[in-house]
Structure formats: C-alpha cells, structure tokens
Amino acid sequence: MRTMKSRSKLLGALALSTALLVTPALSQAQLPAAMTNQGLPSLAPMLEKVTPAVVSINVAGSKTVQTRPNFQDYLFGRRAPRQQEQPFQGLGSGVIIDADDGYVVTNYHVIDEADEIVITLKDGREFAAKKVGGDKQSDIALLQIKAKNLVAVKLADSDKTKVGDFTVAIGNPFGLTQTVTSGIVSALGRAGLNIEGYEDFIQTDAAVNSGNSGGALVNLRGELIGINTAIIAPNGGNVGIAFAIPSNMMKSLVNQILDFGEVRRGVLGIRGNAVNSDLAESMNLPVSQGAFVSSVIEDTAAEKAGLNPGDVIISVNGTKIKSFNELRSKIGTLGAGAEVDLGVIRDGDEITVKVILQGADSPSNVKSETLMPQLAGANLSNGESRSGLKGIVVDEVQERSPAALLGLENGDVIVGANRIKVDTVKDLKNVLDNTNGTVVLNIQRGKTSLYLILR
C-alpha cells in the first residue's frame, strides 16, 4: 500500500512508499451490525459472503536498480552508477470481480515488474495468474485465473457513497490473510495528493497495513465501494487516513482493458482552475467549488459540445465535483467515446452539457500482442467492412511481423473466428481466450471473403 508525502505543514514531512505501514487507528467508529443466531450484533453474516472474493497475491521477479561504484570500478576508472538486476518478492491483495471468467482486480504497483504472480483463495487453493492489463497512472491492474467455484464481490455504485457511511476493509496485511478492519467514509473526491496520476479517492479511517494494497473496501451490505491503495503515515504511524479507488472508476478502467487491451483516456479539451472563494467573488459565481473553464481548445470534445470560457463545471454524470483536479481524474478515467453529462453554471444559470469524449494521445487502437502472439504486429480497432459488416479493422501491419507472415493486410476486417461472429475486439479476445489450438479467422478484404489459420 502506498503512503503519501503531504505538502501541508500540519501533516509534516511524510514518506512516499509502496507499502502501507500503519499502527492501529486511535479510534474507530462503532458499527451498527446484523444480528447473529445468538442475537448478538455482528458483521459476520455479511463477511461470510464477501471474504471469499478477497484473495492474497504473491509476486516475484527481478528489477533493474542502480548501484554505487565499488573499489574495482574506481580501480578501472568506472565511476558511473551500474545497472544491476535484483530479485524481489512482494505481497498484496486482490478482489474477484467476475467468478465465471476468473477476473481479479488489484493495484498496479502490486504486480508491476512481476514475472510470477500466484493468487491464493480463502479456501487455500493456489493459482498462477495472468496479467490481462493495467494502468499505472490510476494504479489499477486486472489479472485472470482459471479456477472453478469462485466467489465474486458485488459492485456498489460508488457515486452514491456518502461521508459518514460505515466501511469495512478486507485484505492481507503483513501476510495475515483475511484480515478485516472497520471505519467510516471520511471524505470523497480526494485529488491533487500526488499519489497517482489520476486521483478521485474515497478517504476512510479503516485501518490498513502493508499487504492491504489491492484489497476490498466494502459497505455494510458487502458491496465493493473501493480498492484500497494508499495512506498518509507521518513518522510511520497511522493517523486514520487511508485512500481507496472508487469502484465506478475501477469498473470503467477494467471495461476499457477488456474491450481494447488498454486504457484509452477520455479527453475534454479545456484549460482551467479550481473555483475558490476569491474567484467566485470576482466572477460573481453562485458556487464556491467546481472547475472554472478559462479556455476551450479548438477542435476538441469541449468545443464541439458548446462549452465556453467562463463556464463552471460542477458535476459529472450527476456527481458533484469540487475542483479541476477532480474533474480531470473523472474525465481521464472515462474512456474515449464515453458520453458524459456535465453540470455547468453559465451566466448564473445551471445547465446540462452533453459531451462525447475524445481520445488522448495514446494509441487509438489495440496492439494485437495483447490478444495473441500470432497476431503481434497488427493494430486493431472496432469498425466495419465496406459493405457495412461490423468487425475488427486491421489498421496497420508491421513488415515481417507474425501478423504479416500470417497474411493479414492493412484494411482487412476480421468478422469471425472459429465460425463465431465477432463484432468487436472484445468478442475476438473472448474467442481466443477460450480456444486451445487452431483458430480460423474469417476475413473480409474488399469484396473478397477469405480464411486465415492461426496455429
């Protein structure tokens, strides 16, 4: 779990780390609870249902580190730092979000650079996990295991979470599997903390520790409201401030990974600042929080939707925002092409502006090696053939790549795989993931239909 270095004098000098080192919270909220068969208040009935969805993650690998020159280096005139591979092991937590397909969500920093990932279930079964994809900027990663009789957690609508709601954190701190702690939601929409590139955290006082990274933050119904990821820990001690990635944000990122093999950032196309009391007074604004639009970039989603300089954005899809950083995080983690309703204050009136987000500078298509090694070298995107048949368009094929040797060409449209109709990259990925052995691709090339065989 990560720690954060605060810029506030009140918090002092804090250390940024990939481990949560927390002592028990000074005080914890008393939770209202369900009744057991013995008539005692308890969270046990809820936890019996949700804890099987929380897993332990063990990783191993090697990473490149810089080492200081030794005596022999100085002797031969080598004084620059040397690059050296060092083995490492790590421990974290994860949450099963799809029992049928075996999808497990965790933090990106838990599995970053890992060569081996082993997931241990509550019942003691162990499985090697495959990396499906991840996003370092928002610290989300998706893994997959092949296992039967899995239990998945139900996702809550994290936009409906309120400050003061009771929370339960479940994870594997210090390797102590299935540890449960409790607290409340302390704050929402925390951003600008410089922990991640895109921040929209749920803050809680539930106690978390090293090994809780990627674990579950649930409500009293056992629904997932967040993925635990970081804390503030001045002097290494717990002050009851931990952060979780909201479940809605996680769901959006996971859907992009499954649909496209990568996260495609949404881009609005504005410049601006957070609204504060001075700005509100100078502009005679009816609000004191939000995102002030200072300029609209030409030929962007914002311009096409009709946003104007001087507008104040106060909500995204009905959820209030407090700052420009919070707006940036919400927009950036919604995928390119997402339709968004922005609540806007314009000339003193509140209006709704509908926007279709454009993509960021990252590639607009999928590198096919995320699907299957035999397709490496081909960039794919959802589209259709000249006759209007939906399929996967081959946008580019690198020379002498496996895809080129297979016979794929620029402009080809993949419309089927093993006699199964595929309309999207996600459809093709599902067929490839569930097929052992030969895959026959049905290709539309101009007016010609042909078949290519993957072995």
Salt bridges, closest charged atoms under 4 A:
ASP73 OD1 - ARG78 NE 3.34
ASP73 OD2 - ARG82 NE 3.15
ASP123 OD2 - ARG125 NE 2.93
ASP135 OD1 - ARG265 NH2 2.48
ASP139 OD2 - ARG2 NE 3.92
ASP139 OD2 - HIS109 ND1 2.76
GLU196 OE1 - ARG2 NH1 2.70
ASP200 OD2 - LYS330 NZ 2.79
GLU223 OE2 - LYS154 NZ 3.85
GLU223 OE1 - ARG221 NE 3.14
ASP259 OD1 - LYS426 NZ 3.87
GLU262 OE2 - ARG264 NE 3.61
ASP299 OD1 - LYS304 NZ 3.94
ASP311 OD2 - ARG346 NH2 2.74
ASP341 OD1 - LYS354 NZ 2.95
GLU399 OE1 - ARG400 NH1 3.74
GLU409 OE2 - ARG445 NH1 3.48
ASP412 OD2 - ARG445 NH2 2.78
ASP423 OD1 - LYS421 NZ 2.51
ASP433 OD1 - LYS130 NZ 3.87
ASP433 OD2 - LYS429 NZ 2.75
